[in-house]
Amino acid sequence: MPVPSRDTRYALIIGVDTYQDDELRDLRAPRHDAAGLKKVLEDPGIGGFVEVVVLENPESGTAAQSIERFFRDRGPDDVLVFHFSGHAFRGEDVNDLYLAMANTNKRGAPETTAITSDFLARIIRKSPAGRKLLILDCCHGGAFSLRGAGDESGDAATRMIGEAATGFDDVLTRGISDMVPAQAQTEANGMGTVVIAAARPFELSQEDVSGALSGAIIEGLGTGRADLTGSGKISTDDLFAYAVRSFEERGLDQHPVRQEQERSGDFVVAENKFHRPLLPAAVEQLLGDSDPIERLRGVGELGALAGAARLEVAAAARARLRQVAGCDTAWQVVHLAGATLKRMSLTVPLPALDFGPVRAGARPVRRELTVTSPALGDSWHAVSDHPEVLVERHGSRLLVELRPQRHGPLAATVTITSAAGDARVDVRALVRRRQVTGVLAGWLHTGLGYVPHDLRRRVRRPARALGAAAAVLLTVSSAHLVPQVQVVGWCIPSQDLRVLTTEALRGGLQRAAADFERAHSSDDCGHDQVRVTITALSSDGLAQRRIAEQWPDSTATVAGADPAAAARADAESRLAGPVPDVWIPESSVRAELARSTMRKDGTRRFDLPPGGTVPGSSIATSPLVLAVPEADAADVRASLSWQQVLNQPWTIPRADPRNSTTGLLTTYALYQAAPDDAAAEKLLRPSRGGDDPRVDLCQYKLAATEPPEHLGFIVPEKYVADYNAGRPLGEDCPTPEPPPDGRRLKAVTLLGLPAALDVPCVPLSTTGSDDDRQRRLAAAFCDYLRSGGRDALLQDGLDPPKNDDTVRNPSAVDAEAVIDTWTSAQRPYRVLLAMDVSGSMKWPVPGSATPRVTAITGAARVALRDSRLESGDELGLWRFAQRLAGPLDYQEVVKLRPATLDQQSRVLAALTTLPVTDRDTGLYDTISAGVRALDRDARPGGDFPPVNRLVVLTDGENDDAGSLRADQLGPVIDAADVEVVVIASVGANCDALAVVHSEKFRCVEAGADELAAAFSNALPSRAGQP
């Protein structure tokens, strides 16, 4: 099947195997690689390229001219593939890379006799082609940078991605694009530039008959095996993943590297001509439709197919869902695909099993989990990484058996793998030393010929002692009769204290809780036995919300509620566990936020302590610091102010302040340091981590690529201590492991606003209950943490609490303002410009000879060039006049698409040549149609729903007598999730639109000299301090 001809495909292949310089040995692979790649690219059933030019052993001048012509003389829809196979070497600068040609003089004249990476990057950036793929099968290819040696723009759209770990640019520039991927439809219409290199910057590349990378790509294309998703199309993602797999299978000591710039889509390079589609053509047609509503239907069909009994169909549907979730431009489609994937994946009801305190040598304790999975995952299997934790499958049930042998904390991981996804269950227990107490001990030791000294005293209480012994014997010897009973040692607990905290604080609190249990439990089973159960979440946000909502029951779903929202609420309920007795957040700010939003009506399950008392209940502190790599520490002072951090070019990932306390305190402190709105705007979307800042530290430790310059982390000092000590850092770094050489961090003190974790202990008083015993136990636990239990917290890297101004965190009002400002800034913008091209636009501006259309489009171009649109936003252009396109008053000029630099350039170019008609103004129907067009893709849901804005520029009133009336526009706008801004320019006014009654509508009058400012104000602005 030939490749669709919507685009035109060209390739330039340079293979150099013979060199004049004796320092460059001759090669054997490049000539073979060039012939093999040319064959598959020209094959109409694979590449379908219309022109493939091969240069064998060219000299540098010839190669440079060919490269420049190849990239210059193209159109925006063209696909270009540039392949180089030969020697490459590094220069003195870390970013210098030289591609060696036949006449290259390596030592004498590399700049003039080789193709420099700076030259190649500059030519590529200037190329108008929308899709460019570079394949560098040479040594040190990962050193090539699309930014070029002299590019200081810091383009955040460029990403370097390693084969085994997420690259730094990918990790540290996460922003709204996590929620709204930049890809459009799943046709072969992806845009951007992709580089695939055969080796990291300091690695050599190997050759046999073929180069390592070229051979893998030729094989993958020629056999169709690179079609890893089974879609029948082979994308740049497929080629890279296939190369990684090939290198691993061959055991090569080199690692391919991928780099992307302005990537927006599924960049399809070729077809798999051996493909026999498993998914119905009708589904693929829906997924390729330009209408997001149709694509949503396609995702629904994929969800049904992912549960099919025919496993190969289910696997293909699952792979297609993953592709859509990572590639579609409509956030609703992305959200639905992700939710469908999650729904059709293997799941377990609990992320962790806590067996609590048990005795070493005691009888095995068993827990059971039900594993749910679609048919694709029926063949799941589970393994444990700890010899004392055994797992066994029984149908859909997983039996986890604990056989405690050695005393001390026990931590294990049970991994469940399947074709429908994997799951992990953390298993924890506190194994105590072997101990036998009470009357049972007397019985045992009597057989050894002596009676314990205290036996006489205990025998005086025969009923209670014998009852306790009987309970112990029943629990130990007949565990199968009472499988749900939890034991403390060999005794049944009489009080269970539930504590809620974060993963970062779990370690110290577990040790303190074990000491508290020993201090408040009796060796005699007839007395009180206390068990402390700790539930740890990745961040404080979920706990804050559930406490504010009075811990809603997951089964209490409202009739008619959104199923996705109900599923999300149920998942949060299961994750957070039962109602806690004690809450230990990382900051008292979280407790005050929960109090400020707590329900005032209805039945309340619990109350927080009185206002103002929580900040004084601190059990430990940890100041926020700037953590920098030790390799860069020599250039950084021991202390910096927040203003200095803000003014220097640091790359600082910040966690979501809605959930992460560290993210909230960091964002608040930086806002306070910002001198004006413009500086504050820098903080809103440069980079964002997830809920747990330790994930970024883990990624830094594990990532294979070199970190960017000026990398820093604003985190609690405890996190830096945990990192350098090799302690676990969340789910991605669960095992103790010190950082590699050169990756240790130094903590830089931050001066000025003293932001810090103050870790309060907050007892939650159950309302309507007379259980003073439980309240007293909760209060006793908090008191213990502030006294004898503090040592366990200090050993975990925390500092003693401070009761002075050395800790000054935001109030609940300030924190809410920070979160609201930040959240608003994360929302993507979908902007549709509608430009008036009626006959009056030919008239000159009053007092000038300049045509109105020139003044208006010129102002629009200036405002667009200065706008803050990003690739996660969308931008489109319409023009309008009465009956402009048949019966319609409007016409699409540039389709609404992700606002990449290419898309913005298209709109700017279209504004330059916008044709004017002799027709009248069709204003009202255009506003109505624009509102409906924007609202068509905008549906409630997602973390950051987009801001849909229609910006209309006109110089007159509506002249279409058969159109809607102005007073009818208000209901149209109110029914949609769209904002409308009309700019009445060069003599026009807003009088006729005064009857449009909608809070989402505004009209602005602007003279010729006010147009640019009015247009800029109508475009997105994320500036503003809380």
N, C-alpha and C positions, 0 to 999 in steps of 0.2 A: 504494500500500500504506500503510495508516494506521500511524502511529507506535504501538509497543506502549504499552499504558496501565498499565504497572506503576507509573509515577509520574504525578503531576498537574502540569500545566505552566501557569504564569501569567506574564503580562508586563505591565509598566507602562512606557508610552512617554510621555515629556514632550518636546514640541517647542515652542520659543519663537522666533517670528520677528518679533514686534512688541514694542518697548520704549518705556516712558515716558521714560527717561533719554536726553537728547540725546547723551550720550557713547557710547551703545550704538546703533549703526546697525541698522536693520531688516534682516532676512535673508529669503531666499526658499526655502532648502532645507528647513528643519525640518518644515513642514507636509507637503511631498511625502515626506520621509523617514518620517514617522509613518505615513502612509497605506500606503506601500510595505512597511514592515516589518510592520505589522498584517496585511496581506494574506498574506504568506508564512508568518507564524507561525500564523495561523488555518487555513491550508490543511491538511486532514487528511493529505494525502500528503507534507507537508514538515514543518511544526512540530507540528501536532496540539495546539495550545494550547487549553485549555478556556476561558480568559478572557484577553483582551487589552484593557487599559484605556488610552485615549489622552487625555492632558491637553494641550490646545492653549492656549498663552499663559496659563498659570495664574499667579496671584500667589504670593508666597513662602509665605504661611500655608497656602493650599490645597495647594500642592505638598508642604510638609513633612508635613502630616497624611496625605496620600495615601501618601507614601513610608513613613511609620511604620506605617500599617495594612498596606500591601502586604507588608512584610518580617516583620511581627509575627505575623499570623494565618495561620501556615503549619505544615505538618508536616515531619518529618525527611526524607521521601521526595520532597518537592515540588521542582520545578525552577522557579526564578525568573529572569526576564530583565528587567533595568532598562535602559532606553535613554534617553539625553539628547542632544538636538540643539539647539544654541543657542550663545550667547556664554558664555565663562568667562574669568576674569581672576585674576591672582596677587595675593596680599597681601604684607605686609611680611615675614612669615616665609617661609622657603623652602618650607615644607610647606603653606602656606595656598593653597587653591584655592576659588574661589567660582563656583557655577553660577548664571548670571543668569536671573532670572524676569522676568515682564512689568513688575513694579513695582520692580525692583532699582534702588537709588540707589547707584551705584558708589562715589562719593566720600563721600557724606554718611552712609550707614548700611548698609554691605555686610553686616555681621554679622546684621542683623535683616531685611534685604530680599532676601537671596540664600540659596541652599542651600550651606552651608559643607561642605568636605570632611570636617571633623571630625565634624559631625553625621551625614553620610551613612555614614562609616566606623563610627561608634558604633552606628547602627541596624543595619547589616549584621552586625556582630559579634554582636549580641544575637539575630539572627534564628535560629529553630530549623531553618529549611530547610537541607537537606543540600547543595543545588546552587544556586549563585547566580552569574549572569553579569551584569556591568555593561558597557555599551557607552557610551563617552563620546566623542561626535563633536563636539569643541569645541577651542578653542585651549588649549594648556598642559595637556592632559588627563593627560600623564605625571606631573604633579606630585601627582596624587591618590594617597594612601597608605592602604592598608587598615588600617594600624596606627593612623592618626589622629595628630593633632598632639600629644596628651597621652599617648600610649601609650609607656611606657618599658620594656615587657616585652622588647623585642628578639626578637620571635617569629621564630625561624630558619626557620619554615615558610613565611614570606612571601618570594616571589621576584619581582624585577623583571627582565624579560627584554627586551632590545632586538632589533631586527629583523636586525642584521648581525653581532652578536657576543654571546657569552654574557654575561648581566648579572652584576654583582658579587656579588649575593647567591647566585646560582647557582654562581659560581666558588668563592667563599670559604666557603661552608658545606657543601662536599662532605664527606660522611661515609659512613656505612654505607649510606645510601640509594643510593649509586652501585652497590653490589652487590645490594641488595635494594630495588628500586623499590616505591613504596607503592601501586601500582595493583592492584585486584582483577581480577575477570574482565573479559572484553572486551565484556560486555553494556553497555547504557546505564545503568550504575550507578556511574559515577565520582562522587566526592564533592569538595566544596571550593568555594572562591570564586575566580572569575577576572575580571579587569578587562582590557578591551581599549580603549585610548585612541588617539585619532587622531593625537596629536602628542607629542613629547617635552616636558619641563617648560618649555623656553624657546622652543618653536616655535609658530607660528600654524597654524591649520587652514584649508583652502581649501574653498570651496563653488562648485558650478555649479548645475545643476538639483537635484542632491543633494549632501549633504556627502560629502567624500572617503571617509570610513570607512563611513557608512551606505550609500552607493551600492554600495560593494564588497560589503558583507555581503548587501544585498538581492539583488544580481545573483548572488552565489555561491549563496545559498539557492534563489532562484527558478529558476535554470538547472541547478542540481546541480553546477556546476563547482567549487564549494568542496569537493566530495568528492575530495580530492586523493589519498587512499589507494585509491580505487576499492572501498571496502568497502560502499558504500550508506548509510553513516552519516556525518553531518557533525558533527565535534566542535569544541570551542573551539580546539583546536590547528589544525584545518583552517581555521576562520574567520580566525584570525590570520595563518596562512601565506598564505591567499588575499588578504588585505588587503595584506600586504607585496608580493606579486607584482603586485597591481593598481597600487599606488603606484609601483612601479618601472617598470612598463610605460607608465604615464601621465607619467612624468618629474616627479612631484610633489616639491616641496621640503619635505617633511615625512615623518616616520617614525613608524609606529605602535609602540606600546609595550604590552607585556602584563605583568600582575602576577598572582601566584597566592598563595593562602593555604590551608593544610590540603588541598592537592590530593592526591587519592588515586584516580586512575582516569582512564578515557577518558570525559571529560565530553561526552556526546552531546547536541547541541542540536536536531538535525533529521535528517530522512531525505532522501536523494537520490531523488526519485520517478522520475527517468529512469534509475535504475541497473538495469543488466542484469548480474547477478552472473557473474563469470568463475570464481570458486572454487565448488566443489561445496557444496551446502547441508549435506551430511554433515560436511564439514570445519569449516564455521562452527559447526555444532552442537557438535562436539568442543571447539572453542576457547571456546565460551560456557558449557561445563559447569562446575558448581561444584567438581567433583572435579579436582584438579591432575593426576591420572594420565591422565584423559581429555584434558586440555589438552596434556599431553606427547605423546599420540598425535596430536593435531591438529597440533602443531609438526612431528612427523615427516612427516605428510602434506604440509604446506606445503613441507618440504624437497624432497620428490619433485616437487612442482609447480613449484618454483623452477628446476628443471632441465629443464622441459618445452620441447619444440621450438616450441610455439605461444608466441610471444614475449609476447603480451598477457597470457596466463595466467601465464607466468613472472614478468612484471613485477608483476602483482597479488599473486602469492604472496610475492614479495620485499617489497613494501610492507606486506603483512600481517605478515610476520615482524618487520619493523622496529617495527610497532605493538605486537606482543606483547612484544618485547624491552624496550620502554620502558614497558609498561603493566601487565604481569601482577604479581600480588602474590606468587606462589610463586617463590622464588628459583631452584628447579630449572627451572621453565618459562622464566624469564628467561635463565638460563645456556644452556639448550639452544637457545633461539631465537637468542641471540647467536652461539653456536658454529655453528649451521646457516647463519646469514647469512654468517659468515666463510668457511665451507666452500663456499658457493655464490657466492662473490665472485671477481672477477678477482684473481689473485695473480701475483707475480713471485718467482723463487727468491732474489734478493738485494736488500736495500734500498739497496745502494751498489755502485758500480763504481769501484775505485781503479786507475787506469792507472799509478800510480807515477811516477818521474822519466822524462821523455821530452825529446828535443831539439826546439827550435823549428825548423820547416821540415822535420822528418823525415817519412818516408812515413806515411800514415794508419795508425793502429792500430785494430783492430776487436775488439769483444767481442760475444758473442751471448747473448741471454736467451730463455728459453722462457716465454711468457705462457700461463697456464692460466686458463680461464674456462668457465662453463656456457654453454649456447646463447644465453642472453640477452646475454652480453657478447661474442659473436663479432665484432661490428662495432667492436671497439676501435680506437682510433688513438692515436698517440704524437706528442708535440711536445717539442722541446728549447728551452730559454731562452738558449742560448749559440751564437753563430755558428760556433764551432770544434768543436761537438759536433753531429753529424748523426745522424738516426735514420731507419730504413727498415724497413717491415714485410714479412716473408716468411712468409705463412701464420700459424702460431702462434709464429713466432720474431721477435724484435726485434733488429735489427742496430744497434749503437751504434758510431759511427765518430768517432775523435778525430783532428782535423787541427790539430796545434799550430802556432801562428804567433807569438804573443807570449810572451816569457818571464815567469815568475812563477807563483804558485799559480793553478790553474784550478779553478773550482767551477761546476758546472752542475746543472740539474735536468731530468730527463726525466719528463714527466707522461703517464701512460697513462689514458685515460678510456673508460668504457663504461657501458652501462645496468646492468651487474652490479657497479658500484663502480669506483673509481679506484685507481690505484697510483702511487707516486712512486719514482724511482730517482735517488739523488744520484751525480753523476759528479765525480770529483776526479782531478787530475794535477798534478805539479810540472814545469812546462815550463822547461827550461834554455836558456841562450843557445846559439845556433848555434856548433858547435865541431867541428873535424876534427883528429884527433891521430894520432900513431903513423906507421907506414909509409905508410898511406893518404894522410896529409897530404903526405908527401914526394912521392908519385907525382903528386898534384894540383899541387903547387907547382913540380915539375920542369918541367911544361908551360909555366909562366910565366917560365922562363929562369933559375931559381936553385934551389939545393938547401938545405934547412934545415940549420942548423948541427949539429943532433944526428943527422942522417941517417946519418953515417958510423958513429957508435956503435951505432945500431940495426941497421944492416946486418950488423954482426958477429954478430948473433943472428938469422940469416935464418929459421931454422925456426919459432921461436916468433912472430916478428913477422909472417911471412907467414901463419901459421896464424890469428893474431888477425885480420889483415886479411881473410882469407877468411871467417872467422866473421861479421865485420861486413858484408861484401858479401852473404853469404847471407841474413843477417837483414834487411838493408835492401831488397835488390832482389827477394827471393823470399819476402816475408812470408806470401804465401798458402800456401806449402808448410809453414810451421811456425806456424800461427795461435796456438798456446798459449804460445809463447815470450815471456817478459817481458824487456824490455831496460832497462838503465840507460844513458841516453844512447844510444850505438850499440853498447854492449857487453853481453854476456850475463852476468847476475849470478852470482857464484860463492858468495855467502852471502846468505841472506834472513833478516832478523831480524823476527820477528812481535811486535808490541807491542799490548797490550790496555789500554784506558783508558776514560774517559767523554767524552761530547760536549763538556762544559764545558772539558776540558783539551786537546781535540784541536788547537786552533789553535796554541798555543805549542809543543806537542810536534811538530807537523808541521814548523814552522820549524827547531826544534832538530834534528829527524831529517834534514832536508835538509842542514844544515851537517855533521852527523855523517857522512852518506854521502860528501860531498865530501872530508872529512878522511880517510876510511878506504877510498876507492876510488882506483884509479890511472887516469891518463889513457891509459895503455897497456892495451889490452884483454887483453894477455897476463898482467897482474897481477890481484890480487883486485878484485872489484867487489861492493860492499855495497848492498843495498836494504833499507830499513826500511819495513815495511808496518804501518800503524796501523789497528786496528779500534776504533771508538768506540761505546759503548753509552750509553743514556740515563741509566743509573745503575750503581752498583757491585754491586747485589744479585745480578744474574744471574751476573756473573763470579765473585763469591764462592761461590755455590752450585755452579757448574760446576767450579771449582777444588777445592772440598771433595769433590765427587763424582768427582774425577779425570778430568774432561772426558769424560763418557760419549759413546759413539758413538750418533748419532741412529738408526742402523739396528739397534741392538741392543735391539729391543723384546722384552719378556718375553711368552711365550705366554699368552694369556688376559688380557692387560693391558687396562685401560680404553681404548677407542679415542680418547676425547677427551684423556686424559692422554698417550697416545702421540703424538697430533698436537701437543699443547702442547710436549712434549719435543723433537719434531722441529723445531718452529718455533724454539725456544730454541737448539737446536744450530746451525741455519742462521744465526740472528742473531749468535751469538757467534763463529762462524768457526772456523778451525783452532786447535790447541793453541798458546798463545802461548809465547814465550821470555821475555818480560818483562811483568809486570803493574804498571800504575801506577794504583792506586785513589786516591780523594780522601783517604783516611785510613788510617793503619796499623791502625785498629780493624778494618777489613774483612779485612785479612790475618790478624789474630789470630783473628777469627771463623771464617775458612776453616780455619785450623789446628785450632781446637778441635773442629770437626765433620768433619774430614777422615777418610776411611775408613782404618781400621786394619788391615783384612783384605784379602786378594786382591792382585793385581798393581797396583802404583802406577806411574803414568806419570811423575810428577814430585814433587819435594819443595820446600817453602818453606825459606827461610833459617832458621837456628836461632832458637828462641824468644828474644825480647828484642832481636834485632838489627834487626827491621823498623822500629820507631819511630825508630831512629837513622839510617835510610837516607833521610830526608826530602830532597827536592830543592827544595821550595818550601812556603810556607804561605799561608793566607788566613784571618784571624779571622772568626768569626761576628759580625754586626752587626745592629741593628734598622734596617731601611730604611723611612723614612717619607716621604710626599709633601712636597716642599719647601714647598707651601702651608701645611702644618701644622707645619713645622719650628720656627717661631717659638715655639710653645707646648711644645716638647720640648727638654729639656736635651741638652747635647752628649754626655752619658754617663748610662746608667741601669744599675742592678743587675738581675740576673735576677728578683729578688723584686719589684722595682718594675714590671717588664714583666708579671709574673704578676698583680699586684694591680690593674693598670689595665685599663680596658675595651678592650683592643686586639682587633681582628679580625685574627688571624694564621693564614693557611693554612700547614699543615705537611705536608710530603711523607711518604709511606709509609716508616717507619724500617726496614722489612725490606729495601727496595731503595735508598732514597736515603740517602746518608751525611749530607747536611745535615739531613734529617728525623730521623735517628738521634741526631746530636749535639744538635740543638735539643730534642728530646723528653727526652733524658737531662739536659740542663742545667736544663730547666724542672721535671722531677721532683725534682732536687736542691734547687731553690729552693722547692718546695712545702712549707709547714710541717706539713701533715697530709694525711690521706687525702682529706678533702673538697676541699681545694685541688687535690690531684693529680687528682681526678676531672674537674675543669674542663678538664684537658689531653687527656682521652682521646678525646673525640668532638666538639669544637666545630667543627673544620673540618680538611679533609685534602686536600692536593693529590695529584698522581700520583707518578711516579717522579722527575721532574725539576723542582725548584723554579723553574727559569727559565720554565716554562710559566705559572706564576702571574704572573710579571713581564711576560711577553708579553701575557697576557690583560688586565692592568692597562693596558698601553700601547695595546692595540687596542680595548678595550671602549668602546661608545658611551655607556653610561649613566654617571652620576656615581658616584664611589666612595662606599662607606659611611664614616661617621665613624670615627676611630680605626683606620684601616687601617694595617697594618704588615707587613713581611716580615722574618723572621729568615733571613738568607742569608749566604754568605761575602761579604766585602768585594769580592772579585773580581767577583761577579755584579752588584753595584751599579755598579762601574766599567764593566762590559760594557754594562749597561742604559743608563747615561747617555751612553756613547760611541756608542750606536747599533749595537753589534756584534750578530751573530746570537744568538738566544736559543732555540735548539732548532728543532723541526720547524715549529711554528706561526709563528715569526719567523725564517725562514732568511736573509733578506736584510738587509744593514746599513741601519738606519733609525733616526735619533734619536727620542727620545720627543717627543710633541707638547707645546706650551706648557702649563705648569701640571702636567705629569705627570713631571717629573724627581724623583729620589729623593735624600734625604740619609741618610748612614750615621751612626747613633748608636752609639757605643762601648758595649759591654756589659761591666759590671764584675763581678768575682767569679770564677766558674768560667771559666777561660780556654779556652773551646771554640774549635777552629779546624781547618780542613783542614791536614793536615801532609804530604800528597802524597808517599808513599814510592815508591821505585823498587825493585821486587821481582823479581829474577831467579828463574825457575822452573827448577830443576835437573832435567833428565830423568834418571830412574832407569834403571839397566841399560844406559846408553849410555856409550861411551868418546869421545864427540864433545867433547873439551875445547875444540876450536876454537869451537864454538857457545857454550859456556859463557863462554869468554873474551870473545867478542863481546858477549854480554848484559851481562857485568860492565863491559866498556868503555863501553857505552852509558849505563849508570847512572852511572858515574864522570864521563862527559862532561856529563851533565845536572847534576851537582853542581858542575861547574867551568865550562868554556867554553860549555856549552849553556844555562847559567842565564839569560843575557841574553834569550834568546827567551821564556823563561817569565815574566821580570819585565816584558817588554814586553806580555805578555798579561794583565797585571793582578795577578799573584801577587807575594808578598813573599818575601824570602830565607828559607831554613830557620832555625829557632830550636832550639837544643839545650839550653834551660833550661826552667824551669817556666812560661814564658809560653804554652806549649801543654800542656794536661793533659786528655786525652780518656779516655773510660771504658775499663776493662779488658774483655776478652772476656766475662767472667762478668757484669759489670754491663750490658754491651751486650745480652747474651742475655736478661737479666731485663727490660730495657726493652722489647725487641721482644716477648717473651712477654706482658708486661702489656698492652702496647698492642694486640697482636693479639687477645688475649682480649676486650678491651673493644670491639672492632669487631664481635664476633659479635652478630647480632640475637637477641632473645628472643622465643619463642613461648610465651605463658603461658595455660594453660587453668585457670580456677578451677572447682572442683567443691564446691558448698555443700550440706551435709546439711540436708534439710527434712523429716526423719522426725518422728513425733509427739512425741518427747522434746524437740524444739527449742522446743515451746511452754512447757516447764517453766521456772520461774524459776531464775536463777543462784543457787547456794547463798549464803544470807545477804543476798539482795536480792530485790526484786519484779520486776526486769527480766527479761523472757523471754530465754532463751538465744539465740534467733535474732536478737533485737535487739542483744545484746552482740556476737555474732559478726559480723553484717553491719556493725555500726557500726565495729568494729575493722578490718574489711576495707576499708571506705570511707576511713577515715583513712589506712591504709597505701597505698591506691591513689592518693589525692590527693598523697601525699608521694613516690610512686614515681618512678623515673627512666626510665619507659617512654617511648619516642620513636615517631615515625611509622613508622620502619623496623622496629619490633617488631610483634608481633601479640598480641591479647588477646581472650579469649572467656570465656563463663560458662555452666556447667551447674548444675543442681540434681539431687539424687538422693534416692531413697527406694525401698523395695521395690515392684516392679511399678508404677512411677510412670507409665510411658508404655506401656501394654499389657504385653508380656512384659519390657520393659526397665526397669532400675532407675534410669535416668538420662534427662534431658531437656535439650536445648539451649535456653538462654534467650537468649543473645546469641551470634551466630555468630562464630567466630574470624576476626578481620579486622585490618588494620593499626591500630595503637594510636594513631590520631590523637586530638586532643582530643575530637572528636565521639564516637569509639568509646569512649573512657574515660568520657565523660559517659553514654553508654548503659548501660554496665556499672554505674556508680554509681547511676543511676536504677533499674536492675533490682534492685540489692541493697537499695534502700530499700523496695521493695514485694514482696520475695521471699515467695511464699505457702508456708505450712507445711501438711503433710498429716497424716493420722492413721496413716500407714503406718510399718512398721519400717525399719531401716537396711539398705540394699543396698550395702555398702561395697566388697566385693572385686570384684564384677562392674563397678562404676563405675570403679575404678582400672584394671582391665584394658582396658575400653573407652576410657577417656581416653588411656591409653598408646598404644593402636593408632591412635586418631584423630590424635594428634600425630605419630606416626611415619609416618603415611600420606603426608605431604608432605615428610618429612625423608629425603633420600637423600644419600649422600656426594658431595662435589664442591664447587666454588666456593672462592673465597679465604677466605670467612668463613662456614662452615656455621653454621646457627642453633643456639641452645641451646633445646631443647624441655623445658618444665617443666610438670608437672601439680601443682597445689597443691590439696590436699583438706582441707577443714575439717569436722570431725565431732565430735559429743559422745557417741558410743557405739561399740559394736562391731558387727560384721556379724551381721545377724539372718536372712539369706537362706540357708536350709539347702541349697537347690539350687544355690548359686553355687560359684565356684572356692573352694578352700581357701587360707588365707593362705600356706602353703608353696609353692603353685603360682604365686604372683605373681612370685617371684624370677626364674624362667626367662622369664616374659613381659616383664619389665622389661629383663633382660639382652639379649633378642633385639631390642630397640628402641633407638633413639637418643633416649631420653627420661629425664629426671630426675623423680623423684617425691618430693614432700614432703607428709607427712600431719601436720596439726596436730590433736592430740587435746586438746580444750578442755573447760573447765568441768567438771572431775571425771573426764573420760575418761582412759585411759592407753594406753600403747603395748605392753602385755604381749602381746596376741594377735598383734601384728605382729612380734614378736621373731624369728619363724621366716622372715621375708622376707630372704633372703640375697642382697643385691645392693649393690654399691658405689654404685649410682645411686639408692638408696632411703634415706630417713631419716624417722623419726617423731619429732615434738617434742611434749612435753606442756606445756600452757600454761593457767594459770588465767585468770580473767576479766580481771585487771589486767595480764596478760602477753600477751594476745591480739594487740594492735596491734604490739608488738615482734616477736613470733613471725611474724606475717604479713609485716611489713616485711623480716625476714631471709629469708623465703622468696621474696620478689620480687627481680627483678634489681637488682644493685648493681655499678656499674663502678668503685667507689672502690678505692683500694689503690695504694700506691707500690711499685715494684720493690725 
